[in-house]
Structures are given as structure tokens and as C-alpha cells.
Amino acid sequence: MRALTVIPGHGGSLAVTEVPDPVPGPGELLVDGLAVGVCGTDKEIAEGEYGWAPPGRDRLVVGHESLGRVRHAPSDSGFAAGDLVVGVVRRPDPVPCGACAHGQFDMCRNGRYTERGIKELDGYASRAWTVPADYAVKLDPALADVGMLLEPTSVVAKAWAEVDAVGARAWFEPRTVLVTGAGPIGLLAALLGVQRGLDVHVLDRVTDGPKPGLVRDLGAAYHSGAADEVAAALRPDVVIEATGAGPVVFAALANTAPYGIVCLTGVSSAGHRIAVDAGGLNRDIVLENDVVIGSVNANPGHYAAAADALAKAGTDWLGRLVTRRVPLERAADAFTAGPEDVKVVITLDGTAS
């Protein structure tokens, strides 16, 4: 069977190779792979900066933004042949820590979790794969072309859940949200904000290409000005930060409304230094009861919320997020960004467009 694999820690090792056909174990689904999305984590793994192979192996099958169709399912699994499914990425650690023991393995305390396509477990970029039924999510059949967006949507579903949990410490009726970054995570965060009935604003650097139109067609406002000026004018109640760019992060922190919540989802590169008025920022956060939180990954509850959100969204709009589809045999092309790219997808069933 053909799969996209890499030797973690070795840049330039990304290749389509032969791997054994999957054999489902007890309680597992056998799934024909349809597509996987490519994100920044995949690119870091391909560049040798991240990732761990399964124990005793050199190569890792990559791909964590999955989409497949069930070929075979146990009779008591709740799934049937033909179902459209996505596999959850993270698995709890074997110890387990308290969070993992309570099903919150996205909040693992000791770092012994594993992740499909990232850490010690093969991913989903193969012609077929298996997944325990407990770690599979059934999708609306209408999402057959865009279901690989579920995993990134689960990330922002968690981010919004975290915002809700923090906000609930006191009266909380947010009206304005600023999403910084109009990549897939930012656009999907904006989608969920619009679905919540909020006044959504999205900030990104580009002024042309598909992003401004995607934002406006959601009913949100698009901005391309300086982050500090945009944030200061809006004074948002909530910021979903999806760039990881230091100046943008601190512009957001410094310009929220009182009781503002900034949720960081973008991972910053180390080594970049910027000048920050730390004292003034600390003063504002304390005196305005502001909160800054980080959020990463998702658990099955977030996947379920994301599936509901995608089912409610227009498939035409979701389809426009997928700006390029590349067949498995040319998968390396998906790791080079094009000027019009939003989400690039590798197709696993022999189709591409």
C-alpha cells in the first residue's frame, strides 16, 4: 500500500513509499483514505524540525487532517460501510495523567500522549487506515469534499470552548471578536464566531487573493491595516490569535475591551525579539480583569462540536477554503505554498483537481 512517509528529524526524507496493508484489530474500523489536509505542523515534520516515528521504526506515515470512508466496521461500533469519517489525532498517555484519565487528553499534563501522523503513531496519509471506533467521528455525507477540514475546525471549537469557560467566571456577553490571521484556522474561527451571532473581524496582511472575499462572504469584516491600529479601533471582547507573530500577539493583548479574552492558537517561532512595555501591559491586564490563554489540539467532544459546525456551514464556502488538491504520488507539491493557497489537500483515492 502506498503512503506518504518521512524519517522524523531528517529534512528532505518525505517520500511516497510502500507500507503494509492495515489490518483492523478488535473494535477498529477499516477505512479507505480519501484525503488529508496539509498544515504547518506537517511542513515542520517534513523539514526535520518535529515528529517522532513509531517505536522500532525509522519512518512515520504523516497526515493528521484526515478524511476517509468506512470499508468495514464491527457490528456494534455505531458505524457502517460507506460512512464518511475522520480520525481523532491525539491518544491519551498510558499512565494516565489526571486529565487523560478524564478524557481530556488534549490537556495532558505529562506529555506522554501520542498523536497520529505526529508523535509515535502513523498518520492518515495512506490509501487505507484503521482507527478504533471510539476515536472516529462520523460526518454529514454532504461534507465528502471538505471533511478534512474537521480537524482544524476541532482546534477552533476547543478555542471557543476555552473562551466560554473563562468568560463564565463572571457575567459575559461578548459582542465583538477579532480573529488575527486568515489562514484555515483563522477563517474557521471566524466561521464559528459568525455562527455564534458575533460581530466578527478578521485581520491579515494580504489585500488580494481569496481571503478577503472568504471573510466578507461569511458576513464578517476584513482588515489589512496595522494590528495595533485595528485592535485599538475595535476594542474586541474576544481575540482568537492565529498568526503566532509576536507584534500581532502583543497588539491584541494591549487593545481588548475590559474583561477581554485573548486565546492564542498560533505557535510563534523562537529567536525573534520585540520591544514591549511589559509594565503597562501587566497593568492593563490586571486592572481590566483581562485573560490570556493558550489552546492546542482537541478531544472528541471538540470534534463533535466541529462536525456540527461544518454541517451547518455552506459547503460552497467551505469548498473555497480548499484551494488546491494534489494526488498522493505528487504529494511533495502540497508542501510548497502557492500565492493563492488557503488549504492544500492531498487526495488519496486517485482523484485531484
C-alpha positions as CSV (number, residue, x, y, z in Angstrom):
1,M,0.0,0.0,0.0
2,R,1.2,3.5,-0.8
3,A,1.6,6.1,1.9
4,L,3.3,9.4,2.5
5,T,6.1,8.9,5.0
6,V,9.1,10.7,6.5
7,I,12.1,10.0,8.7
8,P,11.5,12.4,11.6
9,G,14.4,14.6,12.2
10,H,15.7,14.3,8.7
11,G,14.7,17.1,6.3
12,G,14.3,16.0,2.7
13,S,13.2,12.5,3.6
14,L,9.5,13.0,2.7
15,A,8.5,10.3,0.1
16,V,5.7,8.1,-1.1
17,T,6.6,4.6,0.0
18,E,5.2,1.1,0.3
19,V,3.8,0.2,3.8
20,P,2.0,-2.9,5.0
21,D,-1.8,-3.0,4.3
22,P,-3.7,-2.2,7.5
23,V,-5.3,-5.0,9.5
24,P,-8.1,-3.9,11.8
25,G,-8.0,-5.1,15.4
26,P,-10.9,-5.7,17.7
27,G,-13.2,-2.6,17.8
28,E,-11.4,-0.9,14.9
29,L,-12.8,0.4,11.6
30,L,-11.1,-0.3,8.3
31,V,-11.2,2.9,6.3
32,D,-10.4,3.8,2.7
33,G,-8.5,7.1,2.8
34,L,-10.0,9.9,0.7
35,A,-7.8,12.9,1.6
36,V,-5.6,14.6,4.1
37,G,-5.0,18.3,4.7
38,V,-1.5,19.8,4.9
39,C,-0.7,22.3,7.7
40,G,2.3,24.0,9.3
41,T,2.9,21.1,11.6
42,D,3.2,18.7,8.6
43,K,5.7,21.1,7.0
44,E,7.8,21.2,10.1
45,I,7.9,17.4,10.2
46,A,8.9,17.3,6.5
47,E,11.7,19.8,7.2
48,G,13.0,17.6,10.1
49,E,12.1,20.0,12.8
50,Y,9.5,17.9,14.6
51,G,7.9,14.5,14.8
52,W,8.6,11.0,16.2
53,A,8.4,7.7,14.4
54,P,6.6,4.7,16.0
55,P,8.8,2.7,18.4
56,G,11.2,0.5,16.5
57,R,10.6,2.2,13.2
58,D,12.6,4.8,11.1
59,R,9.7,6.2,9.1
60,L,6.4,7.8,10.1
61,V,3.3,7.9,8.0
62,V,2.3,11.6,8.1
63,G,-1.1,13.3,7.9
64,H,-3.4,14.2,10.8
65,E,-6.1,16.1,9.0
66,S,-7.9,13.0,7.8
67,L,-10.9,12.1,5.7
68,G,-12.0,8.6,4.8
69,R,-14.9,6.2,4.0
70,V,-15.5,3.1,6.1
71,R,-14.9,-0.1,4.3
72,H,-15.6,-2.4,7.2
73,A,-16.9,-1.8,10.7
74,P,-17.7,-4.1,13.7
75,S,-21.4,-4.6,14.0
76,D,-21.6,-3.0,17.4
77,S,-19.4,0.0,16.6
78,G,-22.1,2.5,15.6
79,F,-20.5,2.8,12.1
80,A,-21.3,1.1,8.8
81,A,-19.6,0.6,5.5
82,G,-19.9,3.8,3.4
83,D,-19.9,6.2,6.4
84,L,-17.8,9.3,6.0
85,V,-15.3,9.5,8.9
86,V,-12.4,11.4,10.4
87,G,-9.9,10.0,12.9
88,V,-9.1,11.8,16.1
89,V,-5.4,12.8,16.2
90,R,-4.3,12.5,19.9
91,R,-4.4,9.4,22.1
92,P,-4.1,9.6,25.9
93,D,-0.9,8.7,27.7
94,P,-0.7,5.1,29.1
95,V,-0.1,6.2,32.7
96,P,-2.5,8.1,32.5
97,C,-2.3,11.6,34.0
98,G,-5.5,13.0,35.6
99,A,-6.6,14.9,32.5
100,C,-6.2,11.9,30.2
101,A,-8.0,9.7,32.7
102,H,-10.9,12.1,32.4
103,G,-11.0,12.0,28.6
104,Q,-9.3,15.4,28.3
105,F,-6.1,14.2,26.6
106,D,-5.8,17.5,24.8
107,M,-4.8,18.8,28.2
108,C,-2.3,16.0,29.0
109,R,-0.1,17.0,31.9
110,N,2.9,14.7,31.5
111,G,3.4,14.8,27.7
112,R,3.2,11.1,27.2
113,Y,0.3,11.3,24.8
114,T,0.7,10.1,21.2
115,E,-0.6,11.6,18.0
116,R,-1.5,10.2,14.6
117,G,0.9,11.4,12.0
118,I,3.0,13.4,14.5
119,K,4.1,11.5,17.6
120,E,4.8,7.8,17.6
121,L,1.6,6.8,15.7
122,D,1.3,6.5,11.9
123,G,-0.9,9.2,10.4
124,Y,-3.7,9.1,7.8
125,A,-1.8,9.8,4.6
126,S,-2.3,6.3,3.2
127,R,-4.6,4.6,0.8
128,A,-6.3,2.9,3.8
129,W,-6.1,3.1,7.6
130,T,-7.6,1.7,10.7
131,V,-9.0,3.6,13.7
132,P,-10.7,2.5,16.9
133,A,-14.4,3.3,16.7
134,D,-14.0,5.4,19.9
135,Y,-11.6,7.7,18.1
136,A,-13.6,8.1,14.8
137,V,-16.1,10.9,14.1
138,K,-19.0,10.4,11.6
139,L,-19.5,13.3,9.2
140,D,-22.6,14.5,7.3
141,P,-22.4,12.9,3.8
142,A,-22.6,16.4,2.3
143,L,-19.1,17.1,3.6
144,A,-17.5,14.5,1.3
145,D,-15.4,17.1,-0.5
146,V,-14.4,19.1,2.6
147,G,-14.4,16.8,5.6
148,M,-10.6,17.0,6.0
149,L,-11.4,20.5,7.5
150,L,-12.8,18.8,10.6
151,E,-9.5,18.5,12.5
152,P,-8.6,22.2,12.1
153,T,-12.2,23.1,13.0
154,S,-11.9,21.0,16.1
155,V,-8.9,23.1,17.2
156,V,-11.0,26.3,16.9
157,A,-14.0,24.6,18.5
158,K,-11.8,24.0,21.5
159,A,-10.5,27.6,21.5
160,W,-14.1,28.9,21.6
161,A,-14.9,26.4,24.4
162,E,-12.0,27.7,26.4
163,V,-13.2,31.3,25.8
164,D,-16.6,30.3,27.1
165,A,-15.2,28.6,30.1
166,V,-13.0,31.6,31.1
167,G,-15.7,34.1,30.4
168,A,-18.2,32.2,32.6
169,R,-16.2,33.3,35.8
170,A,-18.4,36.4,35.7
171,W,-21.2,38.0,33.5
172,F,-20.0,37.6,29.9
173,E,-21.9,38.6,26.8
174,P,-19.2,39.3,24.2
175,R,-20.2,41.2,21.1
176,T,-17.0,41.8,19.0
177,V,-14.4,39.3,18.1
178,L,-11.1,39.9,16.3
179,V,-9.5,37.0,14.5
180,T,-5.9,37.6,13.7
181,G,-4.8,35.6,10.6
182,A,-6.9,34.4,7.7
183,G,-5.3,31.0,7.2
184,P,-7.5,27.9,7.7
185,I,-7.5,28.2,11.5
186,G,-8.4,31.9,11.4
187,L,-11.1,31.5,8.8
188,L,-12.7,28.6,10.6
189,A,-12.5,30.5,13.9
190,A,-14.3,33.3,12.1
191,L,-17.0,30.9,10.9
192,L,-17.7,29.7,14.4
193,G,-17.8,33.3,15.6
194,V,-20.4,34.2,12.9
195,Q,-22.4,31.1,13.8
196,R,-22.5,32.5,17.4
197,G,-24.0,35.7,16.2
198,L,-21.0,37.8,17.0
199,D,-19.6,40.9,15.2
200,V,-16.6,39.2,13.6
201,H,-13.5,41.0,12.2
202,V,-10.5,39.3,10.6
203,L,-7.1,40.8,10.2
204,D,-4.5,39.6,7.7
205,R,-1.7,41.1,5.7
206,V,-2.9,40.3,2.2
207,T,-5.2,42.7,0.3
208,D,-6.0,40.4,-2.7
209,G,-6.4,36.7,-3.4
210,P,-9.2,34.6,-1.9
211,K,-9.0,35.6,1.7
212,P,-10.8,38.9,1.8
213,G,-13.7,37.5,-0.2
214,L,-14.0,34.5,2.0
215,V,-14.2,36.7,5.1
216,R,-16.8,39.0,3.6
217,D,-18.9,36.2,2.3
218,L,-19.2,35.0,5.9
219,G,-20.7,38.3,6.8
220,A,-17.5,39.3,8.6
221,A,-15.3,42.4,8.1
222,Y,-11.8,42.1,6.7
223,H,-8.9,44.3,7.7
224,S,-5.3,44.6,6.4
225,G,-4.0,47.5,8.4
226,A,-1.6,47.6,11.3
227,A,-2.5,45.2,14.0
228,D,-2.3,47.8,16.8
229,E,-4.4,50.3,14.9
230,V,-7.1,47.7,14.0
231,A,-7.3,46.3,17.5
232,A,-7.4,49.7,19.1
233,A,-10.3,50.8,16.9
234,L,-12.3,47.7,17.6
235,R,-11.5,47.1,21.3
236,P,-12.7,43.5,20.9
237,D,-14.2,41.4,23.7
238,V,-12.5,38.3,22.3
239,V,-9.4,37.8,20.2
240,I,-8.7,34.5,18.6
241,E,-5.0,34.8,17.6
242,A,-3.9,32.5,14.8
243,T,-0.7,34.0,13.5
244,G,1.9,33.4,16.2
245,A,3.5,36.7,15.1
246,G,4.9,38.5,18.2
247,P,3.9,42.1,17.2
248,V,0.3,40.9,16.4
249,V,0.0,39.0,19.6
250,F,1.1,41.9,21.8
251,A,-1.1,44.4,19.8
252,A,-4.1,42.1,20.6
253,L,-3.1,41.8,24.3
254,A,-2.9,45.6,24.6
255,N,-6.2,46.6,23.0
256,T,-9.0,44.4,24.2
257,A,-12.1,45.7,25.9
258,P,-12.2,45.4,29.7
259,Y,-12.7,41.7,30.7
260,G,-11.2,40.9,27.3
261,I,-10.1,37.3,26.5
262,V,-7.2,36.6,24.1
263,C,-6.9,32.9,23.0
264,L,-3.6,32.1,21.4
265,T,-3.7,29.3,18.8
266,G,-0.7,30.3,16.7
267,V,2.7,28.9,17.6
268,S,5.5,31.5,17.5
269,S,9.0,30.9,16.1
270,A,11.7,31.3,18.7
271,G,14.5,33.8,18.5
272,H,12.5,36.9,17.4
273,R,12.8,39.8,19.8
274,I,10.4,42.8,20.0
275,A,10.2,45.7,22.4
276,V,7.2,45.5,24.7
277,D,6.0,47.8,27.5
278,A,5.7,44.9,29.9
279,G,4.7,47.1,32.9
280,G,2.0,48.8,31.0
281,L,0.7,45.6,29.6
282,N,0.6,44.0,33.1
283,R,-1.2,47.0,34.5
284,D,-3.9,46.8,31.8
285,I,-4.4,43.1,32.2
286,V,-4.7,43.3,36.0
287,L,-6.9,46.4,36.2
288,E,-9.2,45.3,33.4
289,N,-9.5,41.6,34.5
290,D,-8.2,40.5,31.1
291,V,-7.2,36.9,30.4
292,V,-4.6,35.4,28.0
293,I,-4.9,31.6,27.3
294,G,-3.2,29.2,25.1
295,S,-5.1,26.4,23.3
296,V,-3.9,23.5,21.2
297,N,-5.3,20.2,20.0
298,A,-8.8,18.8,20.7
299,N,-10.6,16.0,22.4
300,P,-13.6,14.0,20.9
301,G,-16.1,16.5,22.4
302,H,-14.5,19.3,20.3
303,Y,-14.5,17.1,17.2
304,A,-18.3,16.5,17.7
305,A,-18.8,20.3,18.1
306,A,-16.7,20.9,15.0
307,A,-18.7,18.3,13.0
308,D,-21.9,20.2,13.9
309,A,-20.4,23.5,12.9
310,L,-19.3,22.2,9.5
311,A,-22.7,20.6,8.9
312,K,-24.4,24.0,9.5
313,A,-21.9,25.8,7.2
314,G,-22.4,26.3,3.5
315,T,-20.4,23.6,1.6
316,D,-19.8,26.1,-1.2
317,W,-17.9,28.4,1.2
318,L,-16.1,25.5,2.8
319,G,-15.1,24.3,-0.6
320,R,-13.4,27.6,-1.4
321,L,-11.1,27.1,1.6
322,V,-9.6,24.1,-0.3
323,T,-7.7,26.0,-2.9
324,R,-5.5,23.1,-4.3
325,R,-5.8,19.3,-4.4
326,V,-2.7,17.2,-5.1
327,P,-2.6,13.5,-5.8
328,L,-0.7,11.2,-3.4
329,E,2.0,10.5,-6.0
330,R,2.8,14.2,-6.2
331,A,2.3,14.9,-2.5
332,A,5.6,16.8,-2.2
333,D,3.9,19.6,-4.3
334,A,1.5,20.2,-1.4
335,F,4.3,21.2,0.9
336,T,5.3,24.3,-1.2
337,A,2.9,27.2,-0.7
338,G,1.4,28.9,-3.7
339,P,0.3,32.6,-3.7
340,E,-3.4,31.7,-3.8
341,D,-3.3,28.8,-1.3
342,V,-5.5,28.7,1.8
343,K,-5.8,25.0,2.4
344,V,-3.9,22.4,0.3
345,V,-5.2,18.8,0.3
346,I,-3.6,15.6,-0.7
347,T,-6.1,13.2,-2.3
348,L,-5.6,9.5,-1.5
349,D,-8.2,7.9,-3.8
350,G,-6.6,8.8,-7.1
351,T,-8.6,12.0,-7.7
352,A,-7.4,15.6,-7.8
353,S,-8.5,18.9,-9.1
